[in-house]
Amino acid sequence: MKTVKISLNSIDKVKSFVNDVTKFDSDFDLVSGRYVIDAKSIMGIFSLDLSKPIDLNIHSEDSVDKILSILKPYIVE
C-alpha cells in the first residue's frame, strides 16, 4: 500500500479525479481524520472536508508508478 497527500479543492478536480481512479482495478481509500471513503465514490468524496489535503491510500502492488503519474496533478508535495 502507498499513501500520498492529495488536494481536491474544486468540483472539477473531484470529477476528473474520480474519472482517473476508476480507470484502475485497484482499490483507493481517502482518509480524512477518522473517516475512510472509497475514492471511486463521488458522493463519498463530497462528504469530506475538501478545504485541506487528504490522504489517499493506494492498494496496489504492481502499477503504483503508473497510478502516481496519472494522479500527479492532485498530489501535494
DSSP file (Angstrom, degrees, kcal/mol; ACC not computed):
  #  RESIDUE AA STRUCTURE BP1 BP2  ACC     N-H-->O    O-->H-N    N-H-->O    O-->H-N    TCO  KAPPA ALPHA  PHI   PSI    X-CA   Y-CA   Z-CA
    1    1 A M              0   0    0      0, 0.0     2,-0.4     0, 0.0    58,-0.2   0.000 360.0 360.0 360.0 139.0    0.0    0.0    0.0
    2    2 A K  E     -A   58   0A   0     56,-2.1    56,-3.5    58,-0.0     2,-0.4  -0.959 360.0-157.6-120.4 138.6    1.2    3.5   -0.9
    3    3 A T  E     +A   57   0A   0     -2,-0.4     2,-0.3    54,-0.2    54,-0.2  -0.969  15.9 168.6-120.4 131.2   -0.1    6.7    0.8
    4    4 A V  E     -A   56   0A   0     52,-2.1    52,-3.5    -2,-0.4     2,-0.4  -0.946  34.0-116.9-133.1 156.7    0.1   10.2   -0.8
    5    5 A K  E     -A   55   0A   0     71,-0.4    71,-2.9    -2,-0.3     2,-0.3  -0.807  36.3-176.2 -92.9 133.3   -1.5   13.5    0.1
    6    6 A I  E     -AB  54  75A   0     48,-3.1    48,-2.8    -2,-0.4     2,-0.5  -0.889  19.4-140.8-127.2 160.2   -3.8   14.9   -2.5
    7    7 A S        +     0   0    0     67,-2.6     2,-0.3    -2,-0.3    44,-0.1  -0.986  17.9 173.9-122.4 125.5   -5.8   18.1   -2.8
    8    8 A L        +     0   0    0     -2,-0.5    44,-0.1    44,-0.3     6,-0.1  -0.649  20.1 151.7-125.2  71.7   -9.3   18.2   -4.3
    9    9 A N        +     0   0    0     -2,-0.3     2,-0.3    42,-0.1    -1,-0.1   0.242  56.0  47.9 -96.4  14.3  -10.3   21.8   -3.8
   10   10 A S  S  > S-     0   0    0      1,-0.1     4,-2.0    -3,-0.1     5,-0.1  -0.987  78.9-119.4-147.0 158.4  -12.8   22.2   -6.6
   11   11 A I  H  > S+     0   0    0     -2,-0.3     4,-2.4     1,-0.2     5,-0.2   0.898 115.4  52.1 -62.7 -41.1  -15.7   20.4   -8.1
   12   12 A D  H  > S+     0   0    0      1,-0.2     4,-2.5     2,-0.2    -1,-0.2   0.885 107.8  51.8 -63.9 -37.9  -14.0   19.9  -11.4
   13   13 A K  H  > S+     0   0    0      2,-0.2     4,-2.4     1,-0.2    -1,-0.2   0.907 109.6  49.9 -64.2 -41.3  -10.9   18.5   -9.7
   14   14 A V  H  X S+     0   0    0     -4,-2.0     4,-2.5     2,-0.2     5,-0.2   0.934 111.6  48.6 -62.6 -46.2  -13.1   15.9   -7.8
   15   15 A K  H  X S+     0   0    0     -4,-2.4     4,-2.1     1,-0.2    -2,-0.2   0.928 114.6  43.6 -61.9 -46.4  -14.9   14.9  -11.1
   16   16 A S  H  X S+     0   0    0     -4,-2.5     4,-2.1     2,-0.2    -1,-0.2   0.866 112.2  54.5 -69.4 -34.0  -11.6   14.4  -13.0
   17   17 A F  H  X S+     0   0    0     -4,-2.4     4,-2.7    -5,-0.2     5,-0.2   0.939 109.1  47.2 -61.8 -47.3  -10.0   12.6  -10.0
   18   18 A V  H  X S+     0   0    0     -4,-2.5     4,-1.9     1,-0.2    -2,-0.2   0.906 111.4  52.0 -62.1 -41.0  -12.9   10.1   -9.9
   19   19 A N  H  < S+     0   0    0     -4,-2.1     4,-0.4    -5,-0.2    -1,-0.2   0.897 111.7  47.5 -61.1 -39.2  -12.7    9.6  -13.6
   20   20 A D  H >< S+     0   0    0     -4,-2.1     3,-1.0     1,-0.2     4,-0.2   0.925 112.9  45.6 -69.2 -45.3   -8.9    8.9  -13.3
   21   21 A V  H >< S+     0   0    0     -4,-2.7     3,-1.5     1,-0.2    -1,-0.2   0.805 103.6  63.1 -72.6 -26.4   -9.1    6.4  -10.4
   22   22 A T  T 3< S+     0   0    0     -4,-1.9    -1,-0.2     1,-0.3    -2,-0.2   0.639  88.4  72.3 -72.8  -9.9  -12.0    4.4  -11.9
   23   23 A K  T <  S+     0   0    0     -3,-1.0     2,-0.3    -4,-0.4    -1,-0.3   0.673  92.1  71.2 -72.3 -16.4   -9.7    3.5  -14.8
   24   24 A F  S <  S-     0   0    0     -3,-1.5     0, 0.0    -4,-0.2     0, 0.0  -0.753  72.4-144.5-105.9 148.7   -7.8    1.2  -12.4
   25   25 A D  S    S+     0   0    0     -2,-0.3    -1,-0.1     2,-0.1    -3,-0.0   0.628  73.0 102.4 -79.5 -14.9   -8.9   -2.1  -10.9
   26   26 A S  S    S-     0   0    0      1,-0.1     2,-0.4    -5,-0.1    34,-0.2  -0.165  78.0-109.2 -67.6 162.4   -7.0   -1.3   -7.7
   27   27 A D  E     -C   59   0A   0     32,-1.0    32,-2.8    12,-0.0     2,-0.4  -0.755  30.7-167.3 -93.5 142.0   -8.7   -0.1   -4.5
   28   28 A F  E     -C   58   0A   0     -2,-0.4    11,-2.4    30,-0.2    12,-0.4  -0.997   2.0-168.9-129.9 131.7   -8.3    3.5   -3.4
   29   29 A D  E     -CD  57  38A   0     28,-2.2    28,-3.3    -2,-0.4     2,-0.5  -0.969  11.7-149.4-120.7 138.0   -9.3    5.0    0.0
   30   30 A L  E     -CD  56  37A   0      7,-3.3     7,-2.8    -2,-0.4     2,-0.5  -0.921  15.4-161.1-101.9 129.9   -9.4    8.6    1.0
   31   31 A V  E     +CD  55  36A   0     24,-2.8    24,-1.9    -2,-0.5     2,-0.4  -0.951  18.0 166.9-118.3 119.4   -8.7    9.2    4.7
   32   32 A S  E >   - D   0  35A   0      3,-2.3     3,-2.0    -2,-0.5     2,-0.4  -0.917  69.0 -51.9-132.0 105.4   -9.7   12.4    6.4
   33   33 A G  T 3  S-     0   0    0     -2,-0.4    21,-0.0     1,-0.3     0, 0.0  -0.528 123.0 -19.5  65.7-122.7   -9.5   12.3   10.2
   34   34 A R  T 3  S+     0   0    0     -2,-0.4     2,-0.4    -3,-0.1    -1,-0.3   0.363 117.3 100.4 -98.9   5.7  -11.4    9.2   11.3
   35   35 A Y  E <   -D   32   0A   0     -3,-2.0    -3,-2.3     2,-0.0     2,-0.5  -0.769  49.9-169.6 -95.1 135.0  -13.4    8.9    8.0
   36   36 A V  E     -D   31   0A   0     -2,-0.4     2,-0.4    -5,-0.2    -5,-0.2  -0.986  11.9-178.0-123.6 120.9  -12.4    6.4    5.3
   37   37 A I  E     -D   30   0A   0     -7,-2.8    -7,-3.3    -2,-0.5     2,-0.4  -0.905  35.0-108.5-121.7 143.3  -14.1    6.8    2.0
   38   38 A D  E >   -D   29   0A   0     -2,-0.4     3,-1.9    -9,-0.2    -9,-0.2  -0.595  27.6-143.3 -66.4 122.2  -13.9    4.8   -1.3
   39   39 A A  T 3  S+     0   0    0    -11,-2.4   -18,-0.2    -2,-0.4    -1,-0.2   0.619  97.1  63.1 -68.9 -11.1  -12.1    7.2   -3.6
   40   40 A K  T 3  S+     0   0    0    -12,-0.4     2,-0.8   -19,-0.1    -1,-0.3   0.444  84.3  90.0 -89.7   0.2  -14.2    6.0   -6.6
   41   41 A S    <>  -     0   0    0     -3,-1.9     4,-2.2     1,-0.2     5,-0.2  -0.851  55.9-170.8-101.4 106.9  -17.4    7.3   -4.9
   42   42 A I  H  > S+     0   0    0     -2,-0.8     4,-1.8     1,-0.2    -1,-0.2   0.868  89.3  50.9 -65.8 -35.3  -18.0   10.9   -5.9
   43   43 A M  H  > S+     0   0    0      1,-0.2     4,-0.6     2,-0.2    -1,-0.2   0.891 109.1  51.7 -68.2 -38.2  -20.8   11.3   -3.3
   44   44 A G  H >4 S+     0   0    0      1,-0.2     3,-1.0     2,-0.2     4,-0.3   0.902 107.2  52.9 -63.1 -41.2  -18.4   10.0   -0.6
   45   45 A I  H >< S+     0   0    0     -4,-2.2     3,-1.9     1,-0.3    -1,-0.2   0.906 104.5  55.2 -62.0 -41.8  -15.7   12.5   -1.6
   46   46 A F  H 3< S+     0   0    0     -4,-1.8    -1,-0.3     1,-0.3    -2,-0.2   0.635  97.7  64.7 -69.8 -10.7  -18.1   15.4   -1.2
   47   47 A S  T << S+     0   0    0     -3,-1.0    -1,-0.3    -4,-0.6    -2,-0.2   0.559  92.7  82.4 -84.5  -7.0  -18.9   14.3    2.3
   48   48 A L  S <  S-     0   0    0     -3,-1.9     2,-1.0    -4,-0.3     6,-0.0  -0.499  95.4 -99.7 -92.6 163.6  -15.3   15.0    3.3
   49   49 A D    >   -     0   0    0     -2,-0.2     3,-0.6     1,-0.1    -2,-0.1  -0.753  40.4-179.3 -81.0 105.0  -13.7   18.4    4.2
   50   50 A L  T 3   +     0   0    0     -2,-1.0   -42,-0.2     1,-0.2    -1,-0.1   0.336  59.1  91.0 -92.3   7.5  -12.0   19.3    0.9
   51   51 A S  T 3  S+     0   0    0      2,-0.1    -1,-0.2   -44,-0.1   -42,-0.1   0.674  92.2  38.2 -77.4 -15.4  -10.5   22.6    2.2
   52   52 A K  S <  S-     0   0    0     -3,-0.6   -44,-0.3   -44,-0.1   -46,-0.1  -0.895 103.1 -77.6-130.2 162.7   -7.3   20.8    3.2
   53   53 A P        -     0   0    0      0, 0.0     2,-0.3     0, 0.0   -46,-0.2  -0.204  44.1-150.8 -60.7 150.5   -5.2   18.0    1.7
   54   54 A I  E     -A    6   0A   0    -48,-2.8   -48,-3.1    -4,-0.1     2,-0.4  -0.892  17.4-111.7-121.8 148.3   -6.5   14.4    2.2
   55   55 A D  E     -AC   5  31A   0    -24,-1.9   -24,-2.8    -2,-0.3     2,-0.5  -0.672  26.3-157.8 -80.2 133.7   -4.5   11.1    2.4
   56   56 A L  E     -AC   4  30A   0    -52,-3.5   -52,-2.1    -2,-0.4     2,-0.6  -0.963   2.0-158.0-112.0 118.2   -5.0    8.7   -0.5
   57   57 A N  E     -AC   3  29A   0    -28,-3.3   -28,-2.2    -2,-0.5     2,-0.6  -0.863   5.3-158.9 -96.1 122.8   -4.2    5.1    0.2
   58   58 A I  E     -AC   2  28A   0    -56,-3.5   -56,-2.1    -2,-0.6     2,-1.3  -0.903   2.9-160.7-104.4 115.6   -3.5    3.1   -3.0
   59   59 A H  E     + C   0  27A   0    -32,-2.8   -32,-1.0    -2,-0.6     2,-0.3  -0.641  50.5 110.9 -97.4  77.0   -4.0   -0.6   -2.5
   60   60 A S        -     0   0    0     -2,-1.3    -2,-0.1   -34,-0.2   -58,-0.0  -0.995  43.1-171.6-148.8 143.7   -1.9   -1.9   -5.4
   61   61 A E  S    S+     0   0    0     -2,-0.3     3,-0.2   -60,-0.1    -1,-0.1   0.777  82.5  34.5-102.5 -36.2    1.4   -3.7   -5.7
   62   62 A D  S    S+     0   0    0      1,-0.2     3,-0.3     2,-0.1    -2,-0.0   0.883 116.9  37.3 -96.7 -41.3    2.2   -3.7   -9.4
   63   63 A S  S  > S+     0   0    0      1,-0.2     4,-2.4     2,-0.1     5,-0.2  -0.025  70.6 122.2-108.6  32.2    1.1   -0.5  -11.1
   64   64 A V  H  > S+     0   0    0      1,-0.2     4,-2.9    -3,-0.2     5,-0.2   0.894  75.4  52.1 -62.0 -41.5    1.8    2.1   -8.4
   65   65 A D  H  > S+     0   0    0     -3,-0.3     4,-1.9     1,-0.2    -1,-0.2   0.904 111.3  46.7 -62.9 -41.2    4.2    4.2  -10.6
   66   66 A K  H  > S+     0   0    0      2,-0.2     4,-1.8     1,-0.2    -1,-0.2   0.916 113.0  49.7 -65.9 -42.8    1.6    4.4  -13.4
   67   67 A I  H  X S+     0   0    0     -4,-2.4     4,-2.3     1,-0.2    -2,-0.2   0.932 111.0  49.6 -60.3 -47.1   -1.1    5.3  -11.0
   68   68 A L  H  < S+     0   0    0     -4,-2.9     4,-0.4     1,-0.2    -1,-0.2   0.849 107.9  53.7 -63.9 -34.5    1.1    8.1   -9.4
   69   69 A S  H >< S+     0   0    0     -4,-1.9     3,-0.5    -5,-0.2    -1,-0.2   0.881 112.1  44.2 -68.5 -35.8    1.9    9.5  -12.8
   70   70 A I  H 3< S+     0   0    0     -4,-1.8    -2,-0.2     1,-0.2    -1,-0.2   0.851 116.3  46.6 -74.6 -34.1   -1.8    9.8  -13.7
   71   71 A L  T >X S+     0   0    0     -4,-2.3     3,-1.8     1,-0.2     4,-0.9   0.367  79.9 109.2 -88.5   5.8   -2.7   11.3  -10.3
   72   72 A K  G X4  +     0   0    0     -3,-0.5     3,-0.6    -4,-0.4    -1,-0.2   0.831  68.9  61.3 -53.7 -38.6    0.3   13.8  -10.3
   73   73 A P  G 34 S+     0   0    0      0, 0.0    -1,-0.3     0, 0.0    -2,-0.1   0.754 109.9  42.3 -62.5 -20.4   -2.0   16.9  -10.8
   74   74 A Y  G <4 S+     0   0    0     -3,-1.8   -67,-2.6   -68,-0.1    -2,-0.2   0.640  89.8 105.6 -97.9 -16.8   -3.7   16.1   -7.5
   75   75 A I  B <<  -B    6   0A   0     -4,-0.9     2,-0.5    -3,-0.6   -69,-0.3  -0.448  57.3-150.4 -75.2 134.0   -0.7   15.2   -5.4
   76   76 A V              0   0    0    -71,-2.9   -71,-0.4    -2,-0.2    -2,-0.1  -0.901 360.0 360.0-102.7 126.9    0.5   17.7   -2.8
   77   77 A E              0   0    0     -2,-0.5    -1,-0.1   -73,-0.1   -71,-0.1   0.475 360.0 360.0 -77.9 360.0    4.3   17.6   -2.1
